[in-house]
Amino acid sequence: MLYNQLSTDYSPMKQILFILIYLSITLCGYTQSISGYVYDSDNQPIPFVNIYFKNTQNGTTTNTEGQYYYQFNNASSAVLTFDVVISSIGYKTKELQIIIDKNEDLVRNFWLETDNIQLDELVVKAKRRDPAYGIINNAIQRRKKWKKQYTSSSCDVYIKAKEIISEKEKRRRKRLEEEQKIQAQNETSFDVEKLNEEKQQEKIQKIANEMNMAEIMLTKHFEAPNNIKEIRTAYKKMGNTYALFSLTTTHSDFNFYQNLLHNEKLSDLPLISPLHATAVITYKFKLEETTFEDNIMLYKIKVTPRKKGNATWNGYIWIKDKSFHIHKLDLTLQNGGLILYNEFRIEQAYQFLEDSIQVLKSQKFTYYSKTKRNNFNGETTLNYNNYIINPTFEKRFFKNEVAVTTQEAYERDSSYWDKIRPEPLTIKEQRYQFIKDSIYAVTHSKHYLDSIDSVYNKITFMDILWDGINITNRQKKQRIGFSSLISMIDIFEITSLRYGPGMDYFKKWKNEKFLFGYGNANIGLRNGDFKGMLWLNYRYDPMHLGHLYFYAGNQFEMLVENDALTNLFVRDNWIELNETYVGWSREIINGVYFYSRLAFEERKPIDGYKFGSITEDWFGGNQVSTFQMYQSLSMQNRIAYTPFQKYMTEPYRKVILGSRWPTFALYYEKGFDNLLGSDINFDYVEGSISQKFKLGTMGTSSYVAKYGKFTNTQDLRYADYIIFPRGDKYFFASLMQSMQIQDTTLTVTDAFFQMHYTHHFNGAIVNFIPLVKKLGLHLAAGGSALMIPESNYSYVEAFAGIERTFKAQRARYRIGVFAVAAESNYTDIKPRIKFAINRYRLQDNSWGY
């Protein structure tokens, strides 16, 4: 049926596109494909290998993990025979024949031999200028030996991270403190003794504000290829440690024997090692110095990128003669490819165990962040000792838990830290810790907390007018808030301005459980109608993200959300809703989340209300929709699964770290008939898959695909339809949720398929254009598709644009300008320019989209 519909309205190319999308969802038909890995002679995957199918003008490349995939579409015969050419710089080209039968997904791995003649040509040419190239080439040839010396290990790691707050930032903070002091003096009488006491407090506060710091002691367990588990036995933090780098060894894993280094906290792009298999193409090397250590020559080699890029290092690497292993290194990354920092430097040293096994000895990371208003300089050191090589772990020791922090870790005293530190604290660090410990003891005493509450809880005129009133009890970790006179005004309601108070309550317990509630009551100034609501959220199980929800309220609600801004004023998009629901959510097992909600609603039209004339003049004929008031009882259930989800365990909570696998979700909604007076009767099912992943040095991709269908529509009302809003005229909607320039609102009462894809190049491609690179502009592109078979509607859009990342205080934003073009089988849609803003989330080290 779908094919018949498409054949009447579509060109052949469009028919093929949409048929393929539909078939991929319904799992109909067959395809022939080939996939696998490309390895070198040491069984190491080779990235960016070209795989070409002769006489077809088609091919593909391997990703950063050496993996490739290619699908043959529209095959002219059931059996395909191809001559495949596999080639990469630095390796001998291989050509062979493959045969693929009907419906077969062939898995085939390839191995390439190193082309020493080709590499030697590069090395010999460079060697005429400097002997460093020969040394680096020898180190590259011996990477396998030093990369895989053992299959498992355990060691103790001491981490000290600190952030020195710049004088510029200190002056800014001091100005704020002085302004507060002047205000306090104006409110109280002059007192010499009190003034001297305040000066002393200023000195103490200055020391307390001059840095942020953390110390961690842990045992790191490792098992090849990439299993890691940390047991944190001591943890101490002072100040705001949010932006400190590497409070875990997973962020400090810089193995320069690998071709590419991945560190999502540091850079969006994989970083190219100076010992990459084809490093002579990416870097220039210069022998700076030769010395002797243990009667063996040590080479100090300067590393310089051939082209300034976002994924290349600059600095020095020390190589030992004969064995050609890395002795130590000192390398720096510049601003372009860094997410939070303007510059990042790594100093890394190695040691030998039993004169044969090389392991990490120490790491030092130095970094700074600079904005117009704030400068922050950071330093993190890691010391590794007490190695055990090739220990035996229990079968399920690692699983997906990568770190455990015990309650005792937070309770270690100063005598413990003095005993385990590899080096004593500096005088400044000692003074800082003493002040912070003293302040902590004072500020967590009942007397101090009560005194702070008494000051904070004083109600001022500005609190009443603008800021709102907050009453806290720090001892009990609870707060009550009341809205200000200004915030009581709600200007975005459909009938008129509304005015009324709001109140919120928050209570947290030591075991990380909390209760949050919010409520309001208001009156419409034109109609004199009362509305109100109450919402409660109780986190009863922090370790498994267990929540209970309750809501009751009478409000005006929009039928179509995420629509164009003008839809705020379209009256037929609003109804009056009396609603009560209870909800529950929890992680069932690792990576499996379940959410359930039971809701009872009374839905009424708003034709009995009076409206103003302004929106009537704007829209013309802006009439409300009329319908018979009815009741609805429905249940929504959603289960989502993310395979191999990594996490950290704290004493009372679980910290999710993410997964390389996609998230699979299944949603089911049931509308009940004749139960508690409910008038509806429908069933709806939806499946989805979503993922965010890196494409080597080419950037980051995200996608989401959904297929939804009503399996029962005996009594389906408009409010329960699946509704796709039209795009806003100027502002970019979320790339993973909405169509950008769809020109009409669409409804679904049967089935639909929706797909979104976006790719941020993160500096790839434009880095080769000097002026554009200097401006800090990055490319982004993607597309969306929507199919609604019941109305024979199909829509495809594509967008491309430029983005620029900038910092504001400690936050990071992307501003973008995009050109969007779309095609629909119903109307001609004109291309449009749209604007977007996107914020980086420090909580999970990711962008919004």
N, C-alpha and C positions, 0 to 999 in steps of 0.2 A: 504493500500500500504506500509506504513511504517513497519507494522508488518511482511509482507512478506519479505521485505528487511532484517530486523533484523534476521528473523528465518534462513536465509541461511548463515549468517556470524557469528552468535553469539552463545555462550554457553547459557544454560538456565538462569544462574544468570545474565548475561549481558542483555539478552532479557528483563528480569523482570525490571532491573534497568532503562533502557532507555524507555521502554514502560510506566512505571510509570511517568517518567519525562515528556514524551510527553503528556500523558493523563492529567497530572496536568495543562498543558498549554492550551490544547484544551477543557478542561472541559468536557471530555467524561467519561463514566463509572460511577461507584458509589463506595463509601467507607462507612465503619461503624466506628464511633469514639465515644469516651466518653471524656468529659471535665468538668471542674468546679473548685471549691475551697474546701479546707479543713480548717475548723474553729475549735477554741477551744470553751469552754463553754461560753466564753464572746464574741463570734462572732468575735474574732481576727484571721486573717489568720495565719496558721502555715507553716513555710518554711521547706523544705527538708523532707517532709513526704514520706515514702515508700508506694507505691500502687502496690500490687502484685496480678496477676491473677492466681489462683491456677490451677495446671495441665497444664500450658502453658509455664512455665519458662520465662514469659515475665512480664514486669511491667514498672513503671515510677516513678518519684518523683515530688513533688511540687517545684515551684521556690520560690524566696524570698518573693513574694507576696502571697504565699499559693495557687497558681494556678497550675493545671495540665492539660495535654492533652495526649491522647493515641489513635492511629489509628490502627484498625484491618485490616490487609492486607491478601489477599488470603483466605477469609473466605470460609469454606467448605459448609456452609448452609446460607440461607437467614436470619435466626434468630439465634443469638448467646446468649448463657447462660453461665455466668461465676460466680464463687465465688471469691469475691474481698476481699483482706486482706489489711487493712489500719493500719499502725503502725508507731510510732515515739517514741524516747526516752523521758520519762517523761509523756507519755499519755497511756491510756488503748487501747490495740489493738482491732479493730473492724472488724468483718467479716460479709459480707452480700452477697446476690445474686442479679445480675442484668441481665436484658434481653434487647437485642438490636435488633430491626427489621431491615430488608433490607433498605438500603439507609438512615438510621436514624443517625443523629448526636446527641447523647444523652448528655444532660447537667445535671449533678448530683453533688450536693454539699454534703460533709460529715462533721460531727461534732465528735470530739474526746473529751473524758473526761480526765481531769488531773489525772494521776496515782500518788496519794499522797504517796502510799506505796513505789513505786519505787523511787520517789524523796526523801522521808524521809530516805530511806536506805542510799542514798548518803549523805544527810544532817546530819543524825545521826552519820555516820562514821566520817564525818569531824567535827561534833560538839564536839566529844570527844577531838579534838585538839583545837578548837576555837569556841566561841559562835557567831562569826561574821556570820557563815553560817545560823544560825537561824534568825538573823536579816535580812540578804539579802533575805532569803526565804519569810519572812513576807512582805518585800518591793515588791517582785515580785508578791505576791498574791494581793497586793493593787494597782498594776499598772493601772488597768482600771479606778479606781476612779480619779487618778491624771492626767491621760492622756486625759480624756474627761470630763472636768469640765464645758465647755461652747462651744457653736456652732459658735460664732463669737466674734471678738474683734477689737478694734482700740487702738493704743498707739503711743506716740512720741518716736523716737529713735535718739540718738546722737551717731555718730560714729567718732572716731579718730583713724587713722591708720598712723603708721610711720615706717620707715625702717632706722636703724642706719647703716651707711656704715663703715665697719671695718677699723682699722688703717692700715691693710695690703693693702686694696684697696685705702685708702687715700695716702699712700706712692707711690703706683703705679701711681696715678693721678698726684701727686706732681712731680715725675720724668719726666712725660710727659710735665708738665708745665715748669719745669726748662729747659728741652731741647728746648722748643719753645722760652723761654726767651733768652737763649744763642744764638740761631739762630737770634733772633731779634736784640740783642746787636751787633752781628757781622755785621749786615746789617746797623746799625746806629752808630752815634758817641756817646761817653760816656758822660752822663749827670747826675750829682749828684742829682739834684732836681727831675729829671725824675725817677731815681733809687729809691728814697725815696717814690715817689708816687706809683711805682710798688710794693714796699714792703707792703704798705698799702692795695693796691688792692689784694695782695696775701692773707692777713689776711681775708679780706672780702670774697674772693672766697673760702677760706678754710671752713668758716662757711657755706656758701651757698651749699657746696658740701658734708657736713657731714651727711645729711639725706634726705629722700624723705618723703612727708607727705600729708595727705588728711584729711579734716573735712567735715562731711555731717550731715545735719539735715533733718529728714524725718518723715512722718506719715505712719505707717504700718497698713494696714487693712487686716484682716484675716477672712476667712469663711471656716468651715469644709466641706470636709476633707482636702483639700490642696490648696484652692484658696488664693492667696496673691497679694496685690497691694500696691506699695509704691508711695507716693507723695513726691518727694524731694523738699524741700522748700529752702535749702541752700546747696551750694556745693563749696568747695575750695580745690584746689590741688596745690602742690608745688613740683617741681622736677618730676622725672619719677615714676609714681604710678602704673605702669603696673603689678608689682609682689606683690603689697600689698594685703594681704588677707582680704576678707570680707568687700568690699565697698558696700555691699547690704545684707539685712537680709536673703535672700534666701541661701547665702553661710554660714550663721551662725546658721542655723537651726539644733541644736543638741538636739534632744528630747530623753533623755536616758530612758524614759519609753517605748520606742519602742524596739523590739528585735534587729533590724539592723538599722544602720544610713547610709544614702547614701549622699555622698558629692563628686561630680565629680571633683571639683576644687582641692580637697585635696588628694583623693585617688582613684585608679581604682577599689578598692574592697569595698563592704559594710562593715562597721565597727560593731563589735559585742559589744552590750551594756553589762555592768556589771550586768544589771537587765534583761538580756535575760531569757526566760522561763527556759532554761537549763544552766544557767550561772555557776552552780557548776561543770559542765563538762569542761568548758573553762577556768575558773579563780579559783585561790586560794584566800581566804579572811582571814584577820587577824584583830581582834579588837585591835586597837592601843591605844585608849583613850576614856574615857567617861567624859563628862562635863554636866552641867545643864544650860538650857536656858529657861526662863519663867517657872521655876519649872518642866520642862520636860527634861528627859535625852537625850543627843545628843551623838550618837555613831560615832566615827571616825574610818573608816574601810580601811585598806590597800588592794588594788586590785593588784594582780600579775597574769599574764597569766601562765597557766600550761605549755604551750609550746610557745616558741617565734614564733610569727606569724606576718603577715603583716596587720592583721585586729583586733588586740587586744590592749587594753589600759593598762597602768600601772600608779598607783598613789593612790589617796585617794578619798573616797566618804563619806559624812556625812549624816547619816540617823537619823531622829527624832523618838523617841519612841512613842508608842501608835498609831500614825497615819502612821508611817513608810513611810514618804515621803522624797524625796531628799531635804536636806537643802542647801547644796552646794557641789561642787566637784572640784577636781584638778587632771586632768588626762593627760597623755602624750602618744603620738605615736612616735615610732622610725622610722628610715630611710627606712626600707624595703618597706612599702606599700605607701610611700608618693611620689607624682609626682614631686614636685619642691623643697621640703624642706628636710633637714636632720633630723629635729626634730620638733614636733608640740605639743604645750601644751595648754589645755583649762582650764580656771578657770570660773566656772559658779555659780551664786548665785540666790536664789529665794526669793520672798516676798509674803505676803498674803494681799489680798484685802477683807475687811469686815470679816476678821478672818476665811474665809472659802475657798476662791478661791486662788489657788497658781499660780503665774505668774513669768516670768523672771524678775529679777531686774538688773543684769549686766552680762556681759561676757568679758573675757579677753583672747586673743589669743597671744601666744608668739611662735615665730618660727625663725629658722635660716637656711640659705642656705650656703653651704661651697663647694668650688672647690679649685683646686690647686692654682689658681690665685686670686680668689675673695671670700670674706666672707661678708654676709649681714644678719643682725639681725633685725627681725621685731616684731612689737607689735601693736595689734588692740584692742581697748576697745569699748564696746557698752553699753549704759545706756538706760534703758526702764522706762518710766513714763507716767503719765496721761492716765491710762487705762480706756477704756469704754468697759464693758462686755456686750455681746449679743446685739450690735447695729443692726439696720435693714438697709440693703443695697438695692439699686435699683436692679431690676431684672437682668439687664445686666451690672452691675457695674464692675465685674471682667473680664469677657470674657477672652481674651488671653494676654491682656496688663498687665504686672506685675509691671511696674515702669514708672513714669512720672517725668521728670525733667523740671521745668519751666525756662524761660530765667532769671527771677528775682533771681533764686537760684545762678547764677554765679555772680551776681552783689551786693551781701551782703557786707557791709563794716565791719570794725573792731568793731565798737560799737555794731552791731548786734551779732557778735560772742561772745563778752565779756558778753553779757546779757544772752545768751542761754546755754553757756557751763556749765555742771554740776560741773566741777572743773576747776580752772584756769590753763593755760599752765605753764609748768615748765620754769625755767629761760632759759635753752637751747632752748626750743621750741619757747619761745618769741623772743629770739635773732635771731633764724633761720627765723621765719616768718617776722620779721622786715627787715632783710637783703634781703629775697626773694621778699618781696613787693617793697622794694626800688629798687632792681635790675630790677624787672618787669617794674616799672614806667619808669626807665631810658631806658631799652632795648626796650621798645615799643614806645619811642618817635621818631618823624620823624628825628630829628638831629642824634640820635644814630643809627637808622636803615640805614640812608644814609652813616654814617661814616663806619659802618660795611660792607656795600655793597662796599664802595670804596676800603677797604682792601681786601675783599674776591674776588672782581672782578679783582684784579691785576693778570696779566697773567705771569706765570713763565715758565722756560724752561721745568720743569717736567710736568707742565700742558699740554704743547704742545706735549711732547714726550709720556707720560704715563697716566696721570690722566684725561686728557680732560679739556676743557675750559667750565666754568660755569659762567654765568652772571645773578645775581639775583637783584630783587627789592623787598625787604622785606615789604616795605610799601604797595605795590600793590599785594603782595603774588604771584609773578610770577618768573619764572626761564627759561633761555634759555641755552641749553648745546650743545657743539660741541665735536665730537669724537677726540681722540688723534691720533697721527701718528701710534702708535702701534695697536690701536683698529680698524684702517681702514683696516687691513689685515683680510681677510676671507679665512681660509684654508680648510673649509669643503664644498666647492662647487665641483660639479662632474667634471667639465671640467678642471679647474686649479685654482690657487690662484686668488682671486679678490681683488681689492684695490679701496677704495673710501671713502668719508666723510659721516658722519651721523649727524643728528641734532634732538634735541627734545625740546619740549616747554611744560611748565606746568603753569596753572593759576587757582587759587582758590579764591572763593568769601566768604564773611562772612557767607552767608546762606548755606555753605557746597557744593554749586555747584562747578564743576571744569571742565577744558578743558585740555586734554592731547593729544599731537601730536608727532609723530615720523616719520622721513623720511630719506632716504639715496639714494646715487647714487654711482655706482661703475663700474669698467671696468675689464674684464677678461684679465689677462696678456698673455695668450696663444692665444686667439682668437680676442682680441681687441673689444669685444662686450660690449655694455653699458646696464646696468640694473638699476632699481630704484624702489622705492615705497614710499607711503605716507599713514599713518594710523592716524585717529582722533577718540577720545572718549570724548563725552560731557555728563557729568552727569547733567541732567536738573531737576531731581526731587529726591533729597537725601532722602526724607521721604518715597518714594516708590521704591527706587533703579531704577529710570528711567534713561536709557542711550540711546544715539544715536551714531551710529558708521558709519564710512566711510573709505573705503580702495580703493586704486588704485595702481597698480604696475605691473612690468614685472620682473619675477623671475624664477629661476629653482626650481621646487617643487618635493618632493618625493611622489610617489603614495601610498606606504605602510609606515605608520609611526609606531612608537613603535616597530620596528622590531629589529632583531639582529644588533649589531654594524657593522658587516661586510656589511650590506645592504646599508650603506652610500656610498659604493664604487661600488655597482652593477649598471651598466649603464642603464639596462632596467627598473630600478625602478624610473627613473627620466624623467620628461617632462619639456618643457618650457611653462610657463603660463602667459598670459596677463589677469589680473583680475581686475574687479571693482565691489564693492558691497556696499550696504547700509543696516544697521541693526538697530533694535529697541528692547529694552527689558524693562520690568517694572513689578512690583508686582501689579496685578489687584485688588485682595482683599487679606486679610491676609492669607499667606500660598500658594497663587496661583500666579505662575510666568509664564510670557509669553515672548517668544523670537521669532523674525522673521527676516529673512535675504533674500534679493533679490540680486542675483549675476549673472554677465555676464562674461564669460570666453572665451578666445581663446586659444586652446590647440594645441601645436605643438610638434613633435618629435625632439630629439636633435641629429639626425643623420648628420646634417650639421656642427657639431662642431668637432674640433680637440681635441684629448685626449693624455695624457701622457702614457708611457709604464709601469709605476710601477704597477698600478692596473691590467694591462693586464698580467703581470708576476705573480701576486698574484693569480688571479682567473682563467686565461686561458679561452680564448673565451669570454671575457667580452664584449659582443656586445650590442648595443643599440637596442631598439624595434622601428620598423618603422610603421607608420600609416599616414593616410591622415589628414592634419590639419583640425580641425572643431571648431565650436562655440557652446557654451552652455549657456542657460539662465535657471536658477533654483531658486526655492524658498524653504527655510527651515523654518518650524514652530515647536516650541516645547512649550508644556504647562506642568507644573509640579505642583503637589499639595501635600503639607504636612499638614495633619489635625492637628488642635489644636496647631499651631505654637505659641510659647511664644515669647514676644518681650518687649523691653524697648523703651520709646519715649523720645528723646532729643529735645531741641528747634527746631533744623533744620534737624534732621535725626532720623532714626529708627534703633535700634540695635537688631538683631535677636538672640534669645537665644536657639532655637531648639525645638524639639518635641519628645515625646516618640513614636510617630506613624511613620510608613514608609512613604517614598516619592514615589508617583505614578506619572509617566511621560508618555506622549504620544508625539511621534515625527512623522511629516509628511513632505516628500520632494517630490516636483513636478518638473520634467524636461519638459520644454515647447518646442513644435515643431513649426517651421516656425514663430516664434515671434522674431523680431530683428535679424533674420538670424540664429536662434538657430537650431541645427541639431539633438537634442536629444528628446526623448519622453519616459518618464517612471514615475511611481508612486511608492513610498516606504513608508511603515508604520511600526512603531516600538513602542512597549509598554514595560515599565520596572517598576520594584519595587526594592527599596533599603532601607536598614535600618541598624542602629547600635544600639545594646542594650546589657544590662548586664545580665549575667546568675548567679545571686546571688553571692556567694563567689567564683564561678568557673571562673570568668573572663568576658571578653567582646567579643561579636560576631558581625560580619558584613557580610552582604550578598547583592548581586545584581543579579537579574534575568531579562533577556531580551528575547523578542520574536519579530523577525522582518520578514517582507515579502514584496516582490515586487508584487504589484497588477497589474502592467502594465509594460511590457518590450518591447514595439514596437521598440524602438531604444535606447538600453542601452549599453553604452561604458564602457571599462575596468576601467576608472577613477572613474566611479560611482558605480562599484561593491561594495558590502560589502566584505572587505578583512581582514582576520585574519592572522597576521604575525606569523612567527615561533619564538620560544623562543631563548633568548640569551644563549650562552654556559655557562657563568659563573655568570652573574648578574641577580638577582631577579627582575622581572618586577612588576609593580603595581598589587597587589593581586586582585583588583577589576576590572581590565581591560583586562589582557592578560593571555594566557596560558603559563606555565613556560617552558615546554620542548617539545612542539609541534614541530615536526621536519620538517615541510614544510609550505609554505604560501598557504592559502586556500581562494577560492573566492566563493561568493554566488550570484546567480541571481534569486533565488526563495525565500526560507524561511530558517530560522535557529532558534535554541534555544541555549542560552548561560547562564551559571550560575556560580557564584563564591561565596565561603564561606570561612571565616577565623575566627579563634578563638585564642585570646591571653589569656592564663591562668593567667597572672598577678601574678605569684607566687604560685597559687594553685597547689597542688600535690607535686611539688618539695620542698615546705616548710617543708615537713616531712623528707627530706634527708638533714642532717646537713651540710655536706660539700658543696653540690650543693647550698643550701640556702646561705651559707657564701660567695660563689662566685657571688651571685646576678644573677644567671641564671634563666630565665623563659622559659616555654614551649609555643610553638605556633604550630597550626596545621590547616589544611583546605583542600580544594579541589576545582576543577573546572570541568565543563562538557561542551561539545560542540556537537551539532547535526546538520548536514546538510543533510536533506532527499534527495535532488536532486542528490547528489553524493554518497548517501548511506554511509556517513561518520559519525562516532561516536568516540568521544574521552573523556576519563575520566582520571583525574590525582588527586593525593593526595600528600600532603607534610606535613612534621613535622620537627621541628627544635628547636634550642635554641636561645634565644635572651638575650642580656645584655644591660641594660640602663646605660648611662653615661651622665655626664654634661660637657658642654664646655661653659665657661662664664655663661650666664644666659639661654642658650638653653639646650634642653634635646634631646638625640638621642637614638635610638635603633640600635644595630648592630646584625645581625642574620646570622646563618649558617643553611641551610635547606637541607634535603634530599627529592628529588622529584621522584616519580614513576608514570608512566602513561601507559595506554593501549589504543590502537587504533585498529579498525578493518581492517586497511590497512597495517600497518607496526609494527614491534617490536621496541619498544622504550626503550633504556637502561636507568636505573635510573641515576640520576645526583645530584651532590652536587652544591649548588648555594649560593651566598652571597647577603646580602641586608642591606640597611641602611634606617632608617625611622626617621623623625623629629617630635617632639611635637610642635603643634601650640598653642601659648598662646592666639591668637586672639579668637579662639573658644574652647579652652581647649580640644583638641583632637589630636590624632595621625593621620598621613597621611593615614594609613590603619590599 
